Amino acid sequence: MQNNPTKGILLMIAATAVFAVMDALSRHVAARYNVIMVVMIRYWFFAAFVLLSAARRPGGIRAAATTVFPAQQALRGLLLAAEVCFTVTAFVLLGLIETHALFASFPLMIAALSGPVLGEHVGWRRWVGIGIGFVGVLIILDPGAGMLSPGALIALTGALMFASYGLLTRYVARADSTTTSLFWTATTGAIAMTFVGVFYWQPIAPADWGWVAALSIASLLGHWLLIQSYAAAEASVVQPFAFLQLVFIAMLGVTLFDENLRSNVILGAALVVGAGLFTLRRTRPPAQDGASSTGTNFPTQG
């Protein structure tokens, strides 16, 4: 690993910007075609990228696939694939801005569950941060305005799945490398999405293939930038800048999809992000976990 914090931070900012564009493209394409098919295509390109990267490393694909935790690694891949489906569905139903504002609660879920699931000590300061963050979630949901929307429930379910994925990633990182975890994430997800997605295939109009190609390229570029970011600097240095994706998402949501920045969403998101940064700082995950240790990049992933 290099020790260039400035380079790592700039690469993380670039990665979050590309992932924001990827999510905007996902919303656009998923509004026209079945979400499962869209996610399946994303995973095909993601898996191809990971397989090519693994083949170029010492030991090749065989070394990347070797794991101490095959069942847990497979479950990670399935969780992330399901999470992406839920989150893209929320983009269509709820919009980019509110989905990401709710999704930003996943570090709080990881912190809250790390004690009972991983046996980690969660001190009172982290519990205070978690509590403040979930107050922010309630402000975003604005329960006094009426029934909780299906889109909000789907977004929160996606966040919980991503938190579970992050916890499992911490668990397998005790013995498996980041390369191995990335390999299993991509291949398991691609196999699962293909097994299901072929039943949801829809003919894609010639004019829309450009959007599909742009979505796939954004996925590959985002993951490459993310990997380069964690290769340039420690995770604890670059992780906080992943929250800038909310800023990029807000810009895209307002300008491209005519979404509104409601005051309760701004206030709630500020509390959620602030609490998330605090809990990440208190957690200080090992450097080996890299990008996956707490699931910092928004989902997007696959």
C-alpha positions in Angstrom: 0.0 0.0 0.0 1.2 3.5 -0.8 1.1 6.2 1.8 -0.4 9.1 -0.1 -3.4 10.5 1.8 -4.0 13.3 -0.7 -4.1 10.9 -3.7 -6.3 8.5 -1.8 -8.8 11.2 -0.8 -9.0 12.6 -4.4 -9.5 9.1 -5.7 -12.3 8.5 -3.2 -14.0 11.7 -4.2 -13.8 10.7 -7.8 -15.2 7.3 -7.0 -18.1 8.7 -5.1 -18.9 11.1 -8.0 -18.8 8.2 -10.5 -21.0 6.0 -8.2 -23.5 8.9 -8.0 -23.6 9.0 -11.8 -24.0 5.2 -11.8 -27.0 5.4 -9.4 -28.6 8.1 -11.5 -28.1 5.9 -14.6 -29.6 3.0 -12.7 -32.7 5.0 -11.8 -33.1 6.1 -15.4 -32.7 2.6 -16.9 -34.7 0.8 -14.1 -37.6 3.2 -14.8 -37.8 1.7 -18.3 -36.9 -1.9 -17.6 -37.2 -4.5 -14.9 -34.9 -3.8 -12.0 -33.6 -7.4 -11.7 -32.5 -7.4 -15.4 -30.7 -4.1 -14.9 -28.9 -5.3 -11.8 -28.0 -8.6 -13.6 -26.3 -6.6 -16.5 -24.4 -4.5 -14.0 -23.2 -7.7 -12.3 -22.0 -9.2 -15.6 -19.6 -6.3 -16.1 -18.6 -6.2 -12.4 -17.8 -9.9 -12.4 -15.8 -9.6 -15.7 -13.8 -6.7 -14.2 -13.0 -8.7 -11.0 -12.1 -11.9 -12.9 -9.7 -10.0 -15.2 -8.1 -8.3 -12.2 -7.8 -11.6 -10.3 -6.2 -13.3 -13.3 -3.4 -10.7 -13.3 -2.5 -11.2 -9.7 0.0 -13.7 -8.3 -1.7 -17.1 -8.2 -4.5 -16.0 -10.5 -8.1 -16.8 -10.1 -7.4 -20.0 -8.1 -5.7 -17.9 -5.4 -8.4 -15.3 -5.4 -11.1 -17.9 -5.0 -9.4 -19.7 -2.1 -11.3 -18.9 1.2 -11.5 -20.1 4.7 -15.2 -19.1 4.9 -16.9 -20.3 1.7 -20.4 -20.2 3.1 -20.0 -16.8 4.7 -18.5 -15.4 1.5 -21.3 -16.8 -0.6 -23.9 -15.3 1.8 -22.1 -11.9 1.5 -22.4 -12.0 -2.3 -26.1 -12.9 -2.1 -26.8 -10.1 0.4 -25.1 -7.5 -1.7 -27.0 -8.6 -4.9 -30.3 -8.4 -3.0 -29.4 -5.0 -1.5 -28.6 -3.6 -4.9 -32.0 -4.8 -6.2 -33.8 -3.2 -3.2 -31.8 0.1 -3.5 -32.4 0.5 -7.2 -36.1 -0.2 -6.7 -36.1 2.6 -4.0 -34.4 4.9 -6.5 -37.5 4.5 -8.8 -40.1 4.7 -6.0 -38.6 7.2 -3.6 -36.0 9.1 -5.6 -32.2 9.3 -5.4 -32.0 11.9 -2.6 -34.2 10.4 0.0 -33.0 6.8 -0.8 -29.4 7.8 -0.2 -30.3 9.9 2.9 -31.9 6.8 4.5 -29.2 4.5 3.1 -26.5 6.6 4.9 -27.7 5.0 8.1 -25.9 1.7 7.4 -22.8 2.5 9.4 -25.0 3.1 12.4 -26.6 -0.3 11.9 -23.1 -1.9 11.6 -22.0 -0.2 14.8 -25.2 -1.3 16.6 -24.9 -4.9 15.5 -21.2 -5.3 15.8 -21.5 -6.1 19.5 -24.0 -9.0 19.4 -22.9 -10.3 16.0 -19.1 -9.9 16.2 -18.5 -9.6 19.9 -17.0 -6.1 19.6 -17.2 -3.7 22.5 -19.6 -0.8 21.8 -19.0 2.0 24.3 -21.5 4.5 25.5 -20.2 7.2 23.2 -20.9 5.1 20.1 -24.3 4.3 21.5 -25.0 8.0 21.8 -23.9 8.5 18.2 -26.0 5.7 17.0 -29.0 7.1 18.9 -28.5 10.6 17.3 -28.2 9.0 13.9 -31.5 7.1 14.2 -33.2 10.3 15.3 -32.0 11.7 12.0 -33.6 8.7 10.2 -36.9 9.5 11.9 -36.6 13.1 10.9 -36.1 12.0 7.2 -39.1 9.6 7.4 -41.3 12.4 9.0 -43.7 9.8 10.5 -46.1 12.6 11.6 -46.9 13.3 7.9 -48.6 10.0 7.4 -47.9 6.3 6.7 -44.4 5.2 6.1 -44.0 4.9 2.3 -43.2 1.6 0.6 -40.1 3.2 -1.0 -38.8 4.2 2.5 -39.2 0.7 3.8 -37.5 -0.7 0.8 -34.6 1.8 1.2 -34.2 0.9 4.9 -34.3 -2.8 4.1 -31.5 -2.3 1.6 -29.5 -0.4 4.2 -30.0 -3.3 6.7 -28.8 -5.8 4.0 -25.8 -3.7 3.3 -25.0 -3.4 7.0 -25.2 -7.2 7.3 -22.9 -7.5 4.3 -20.5 -5.2 6.0 -20.5 -7.2 9.2 -19.9 -10.5 7.3 -17.1 -8.7 5.5 -15.4 -7.9 8.8 -15.9 -11.5 9.9 -14.3 -13.1 6.8 -11.5 -10.4 6.8 -10.1 -12.2 9.8 -8.6 -14.8 7.5 -9.5 -13.9 3.8 -7.8 -11.1 1.8 -9.7 -8.2 0.3 -9.0 -9.7 -3.2 -10.8 -12.9 -2.1 -13.7 -11.1 -0.7 -14.1 -9.0 -3.8 -13.9 -12.1 -6.0 -16.7 -13.9 -4.1 -18.8 -10.7 -4.0 -18.7 -10.4 -7.8 -19.0 -14.0 -8.8 -21.6 -15.1 -6.4 -23.7 -12.0 -7.1 -23.4 -12.5 -10.9 -24.3 -16.2 -10.7 -27.3 -15.5 -8.5 -28.6 -12.5 -10.6 -28.2 -14.5 -13.8 -30.1 -17.5 -12.4 -33.0 -15.2 -11.5 -32.6 -12.4 -14.1 -33.0 -14.6 -17.2 -36.7 -15.0 -16.3 -37.1 -11.2 -16.3 -35.3 -10.4 -19.5 -36.8 -7.7 -21.7 -35.8 -6.6 -25.2 -33.7 -3.5 -24.9 -34.5 -0.8 -27.4 -31.5 0.2 -29.6 -31.7 3.8 -28.3 -31.3 2.5 -24.7 -28.2 0.4 -25.2 -26.1 3.5 -24.9 -27.6 4.1 -21.4 -26.9 0.4 -20.5 -23.3 0.7 -21.7 -22.8 4.0 -19.8 -24.2 2.3 -16.6 -21.8 -0.6 -17.0 -18.8 1.6 -17.7 -19.6 3.7 -14.6 -19.8 0.6 -12.5 -16.3 -0.6 -13.7 -14.7 2.9 -13.4 -16.2 3.4 -9.9 -14.8 0.2 -8.6 -11.4 0.8 -10.2 -11.2 4.2 -8.5 -12.3 2.8 -5.2 -9.7 0.1 -5.3 -7.0 2.7 -6.2 -8.1 4.9 -3.4 -7.7 2.2 -0.8 -4.3 1.2 -2.3 -3.1 4.8 -2.0 -4.1 5.5 1.6 -5.5 3.8 4.8 -9.2 3.2 4.9 -9.6 5.3 8.1 -8.3 8.3 6.1 -10.5 8.0 2.9 -13.7 6.5 4.4 -15.2 9.7 5.6 -15.1 11.2 2.1 -17.5 8.4 0.8 -20.3 10.5 2.4 -19.7 13.1 -0.3 -21.8 10.9 -2.5 -24.9 12.4 -0.8 -23.8 15.8 -2.2 -23.3 14.5 -5.7 -26.6 12.6 -5.5 -28.5 15.7 -4.4 -27.1 17.7 -7.3 -28.1 15.0 -9.8 -31.5 14.4 -8.2 -32.4 18.1 -8.3 -31.0 18.8 -11.8 -31.9 15.6 -13.7 -35.0 14.2 -11.9 -36.6 17.4 -10.5 -36.4 16.0 -7.0 -36.9 18.3 -4.0 -34.5 18.9 -1.2 -37.0 18.9 1.7 -35.8 20.6 4.9 -36.4 17.5 7.0 -34.3 15.4 4.6 -31.4 17.9 4.8 -31.6 18.1 8.6 -32.0 14.3 9.1 -29.2 13.5 6.6 -26.9 15.9 8.4 -27.5 14.1 11.7 -27.2 10.6 10.1 -23.9 11.5 8.3 -22.5 13.2 11.4 -23.3 10.3 13.6 -22.0 7.9 11.0 -18.7 9.7 10.8 -18.4 9.6 14.6 -19.1 5.9 14.8 -16.6 5.2 12.0 -14.0 7.2 13.8 -14.7 5.3 17.1 -14.7 1.9 15.3 -11.3 2.3 13.5 -11.5 -0.9 11.4 -8.3 -2.8 10.4 -6.6 -1.6 7.3 -6.9 -5.1 5.7 -10.6 -4.8 5.5 -10.2 -2.0 3.1 -13.2 -0.7 1.2 -15.3 -3.5 2.4 -14.8 -3.5 6.1 -17.7 -1.4 6.9 -19.3 -1.1 3.5 -18.4 2.5 3.0 -19.2 3.0 -0.6 -22.9 3.4 -1.1 -24.2 0.9 -2.9 -23.9 0.5 -5.1 -21.6 -1.8 -5.6 -22.0 -4.5 -8.2 
